[in-house]
Amino acid sequence: MRDTRSILPLHVSALGFHAGGKDLLSAISFDLPSGGITAVIGPNGAGKSLLLRLCHGLLTPSSGSVTWGSPGGISAGVKRHGMVFQKPVMLRRSAEANIRHALAASGLPRHERPARTEAALARFGLTDLAARPARLMSGGEQQRLAIARAWALSPEVLFLDEPTSQLDPGATRQIESLLGGLRAEGVTLVMTTHDFGQARRLADRVLFLHRGRLIEDAPATAFFAQPASAEARTFLSGDLLW
C-alpha cells in the first residue's frame, strides 16, 4: 500500500555544492512547507537550476543536507516529487506512450496505467494529441506533456526549471494557468524564472540567489514591494550584479 503521509516539509540545511574548483552553492538553508508556489530568482549563474536539481536528488550535495518530512514521518525512500526541465526530454514515442513509460518506470501496476494516462492527457488538454509523436509537438505542447507526465505520478511537490522561457506569450499563459490549477489542487510548486512579471503573478514566496548564496527568503508581495538587500534592489532595477 502506498505511504500517503506527507513528504513535507522539505528541509535544506547549509547546502553546498563544489565543482570545477568553485563553490557553486554555499550555505543554503530554508524550509519548504506544504502549499503555494515558490519562485527561485536571481541572475544567470546564481545557482537556481542547481538548487532544484539538488533538492530533487539528481545531484549529491558537497556539504549540508536535503531531507524530507518530519522526524518519524515519511518512510525512507519515498519519493513523491517530480521535476520539469526547461527543455523537456521527450522519448521517440507518442505523447501517450511518454506518459505510459513514466508510469511503468515508477512501478505503477500495469492495470492502473491506462486510466492514469487518460486522466493526465485530459487534465492538460492533450487528449487529441495522444497519438502524435512527442518530438514533433510544439514547444508549448511538449511542456504541457512534460507537466502531464510528472502529474501522472501524483507528485506532492513539483520542481520546474524555467518552464516558460522558450515559449511564446500564448503558450506561456497556458502553462501559467495550469500551474495555478496545480497549486489549487494542493501541489506544492518550486520554479525558477527570469520573468519578474511571472513571479509577481504566480509566486507566494521568493528565494533570491546571488553568487550561490541565498540572499533573501520572503513573501513575494513583500519582496517585490521592498526588497531587503542591496543585491535584490539592484537586480530588480535591471542593473547588472557582479
C-alpha positions in Angstrom: 0.0 0.0 0.0 1.3 3.5 -0.9 2.5 5.6 2.0 0.2 8.6 2.0 2.0 10.6 4.7 3.3 13.9 3.6 6.9 14.2 2.4 6.8 17.8 3.5 8.3 20.0 4.9 11.5 19.9 2.9 14.5 20.9 5.0 17.5 22.3 3.2 20.4 22.9 5.7 23.7 24.5 5.0 23.6 23.1 1.4 26.7 23.5 -0.6 27.9 22.2 -4.0 31.5 22.4 -5.2 32.6 21.6 -8.8 35.5 22.7 -11.0 37.4 24.3 -8.2 34.5 26.6 -7.4 31.8 26.8 -4.7 28.6 27.0 -6.9 26.3 27.0 -3.9 27.2 27.9 -0.3 25.4 27.5 3.0 21.8 27.5 1.6 19.2 26.9 4.3 15.4 27.1 4.1 12.3 25.0 4.8 9.6 24.4 2.3 6.2 23.8 3.9 3.2 22.4 2.1 1.3 24.5 -0.5 1.8 27.5 -2.7 4.4 28.5 -5.4 7.9 29.4 -4.5 9.8 31.3 -7.2 13.6 31.0 -7.2 15.1 34.1 -8.9 18.5 35.6 -9.4 21.0 36.5 -12.2 22.5 33.9 -14.5 24.9 31.7 -12.7 23.4 32.3 -9.3 22.7 28.6 -8.8 19.0 28.4 -9.3 18.8 25.3 -11.5 21.5 23.7 -9.5 19.4 24.2 -6.3 16.4 22.5 -7.9 18.5 19.5 -9.0 20.0 19.1 -5.6 16.5 19.2 -3.9 15.1 16.7 -6.4 18.0 14.4 -5.7 19.6 14.5 -9.2 22.9 15.6 -7.6 24.6 14.9 -4.3 25.5 17.9 -2.2 29.1 18.6 -1.4 28.1 19.8 2.0 24.9 20.2 4.1 21.7 18.2 3.6 18.3 17.9 1.9 15.8 16.0 4.0 12.1 15.4 3.5 9.3 15.1 6.1 9.0 15.5 9.8 11.1 13.2 12.1 9.3 9.8 12.3 7.0 10.8 9.5 7.5 9.8 5.9 9.2 6.4 5.3 12.8 6.4 4.0 13.0 6.1 0.2 9.5 7.5 -0.5 9.8 9.9 -3.4 6.8 11.9 -4.4 8.4 14.9 -6.0 8.8 15.4 -9.8 10.8 17.8 -12.0 10.1 19.5 -15.3 13.0 20.9 -17.2 13.4 24.0 -19.3 13.7 21.8 -22.4 11.8 18.6 -21.8 13.3 15.3 -22.7 10.9 13.5 -25.0 11.1 9.9 -25.9 10.8 8.9 -29.5 7.2 7.8 -28.9 3.8 9.2 -28.9 2.6 11.6 -26.3 0.5 8.9 -24.7 3.5 6.4 -24.7 5.7 9.0 -23.0 3.3 9.1 -20.1 2.8 5.3 -20.0 6.6 4.8 -20.0 6.9 7.1 -16.9 4.2 5.2 -15.1 5.8 1.9 -15.9 9.2 3.1 -14.7 7.7 4.3 -11.5 6.4 0.8 -10.8 2.7 1.6 -11.1 0.7 -1.7 -11.6 0.0 -2.3 -15.3 -3.8 -2.3 -14.9 -3.7 1.2 -13.4 -1.7 2.8 -16.2 -4.4 3.3 -18.9 -6.7 5.2 -16.7 -3.9 7.3 -15.2 -2.6 8.1 -18.7 -6.0 9.1 -20.0 -6.6 11.3 -16.9 -3.2 13.1 -17.5 -3.9 13.7 -21.1 -7.3 15.1 -20.4 -6.2 17.2 -17.5 -3.6 19.1 -19.6 -5.6 19.3 -22.8 -3.7 16.7 -24.7 -6.3 14.1 -25.5 -6.5 15.0 -29.2 -2.7 14.8 -29.4 -2.3 11.4 -27.7 -1.0 9.6 -30.8 1.2 12.5 -32.0 5.0 11.8 -31.8 6.1 13.8 -28.8 9.2 15.2 -30.6 7.0 16.7 -33.3 4.9 18.6 -30.9 5.3 22.4 -30.5 7.3 23.8 -27.6 4.2 24.6 -25.6 2.7 21.2 -26.3 5.9 19.5 -25.2 5.9 21.5 -22.0 2.3 20.6 -21.2 3.2 16.9 -21.9 6.2 17.2 -19.5 3.9 18.5 -16.8 1.3 15.9 -17.5 3.9 13.2 -17.4 5.1 14.4 -14.0 1.5 14.9 -12.7 0.6 11.4 -13.7 3.0 10.2 -11.0 0.9 12.0 -8.3 3.7 14.3 -7.0 3.2 16.2 -3.8 6.0 18.6 -4.9 6.8 19.7 -8.4 10.1 21.4 -9.3 10.0 23.4 -12.6 13.2 24.9 -14.1 12.3 27.9 -16.3 9.1 26.2 -17.6 8.1 29.0 -20.0 11.4 30.6 -21.0 11.3 29.2 -24.6 7.6 29.7 -25.2 5.6 32.4 -26.9 3.1 34.6 -24.8 0.1 32.4 -25.6 1.8 29.2 -24.6 3.2 30.9 -21.5 -0.3 31.9 -20.4 -1.5 28.3 -20.8 1.4 27.0 -18.7 0.8 29.7 -16.0 -2.9 28.7 -15.9 -2.0 25.1 -15.5 0.4 25.9 -12.7 -2.2 27.9 -10.9 -4.6 24.9 -11.2 -2.0 22.6 -9.7 -1.5 25.0 -6.8 -5.3 25.0 -6.3 -5.2 21.2 -6.2 -2.6 21.3 -3.4 0.6 20.5 -5.3 3.5 22.5 -3.9 5.4 24.1 -6.7 9.0 25.4 -6.8 10.0 27.1 -10.0 13.0 29.1 -11.4 12.1 32.1 -13.6 13.8 35.1 -15.1 10.4 36.7 -15.7 9.6 39.2 -12.9 6.1 39.6 -14.1 5.6 35.8 -13.9 7.0 35.7 -10.4 4.7 38.5 -9.4 1.6 36.8 -10.9 2.3 33.3 -9.6 4.6 33.2 -6.6 3.6 33.2 -2.9 7.3 33.2 -1.9 10.6 34.2 -3.4 14.0 32.8 -2.8 16.6 35.2 -4.2 20.0 33.8 -5.0 23.2 35.6 -5.9 26.7 34.1 -6.4 25.5 30.8 -5.0 24.1 32.2 -1.8 20.5 32.7 -0.6 20.3 36.5 -0.1 16.6 36.8 0.6 13.7 34.5 1.5 10.5 36.5 1.7 6.8 36.6 0.8 6.5 37.6 -2.9 4.5 40.7 -2.2 7.0 42.0 0.3 10.0 41.1 -1.8 8.8 43.0 -4.9 7.4 45.9 -2.9 10.5 46.4 -0.8 13.5 44.0 -1.2 15.6 44.0 1.9 19.0 43.6 0.3 21.0 45.9 -2.0 21.6 43.0 -4.3 17.9 42.4 -4.8 17.2 46.1 -5.3 19.9 46.3 -7.9 18.6 43.1 -9.7 15.0 44.2 -9.7 16.0 47.6 -11.1 17.5 45.9 -14.1 21.2 46.8 -13.3 23.9 44.2 -13.6 25.1 42.3 -10.5 28.8 41.4 -10.1 
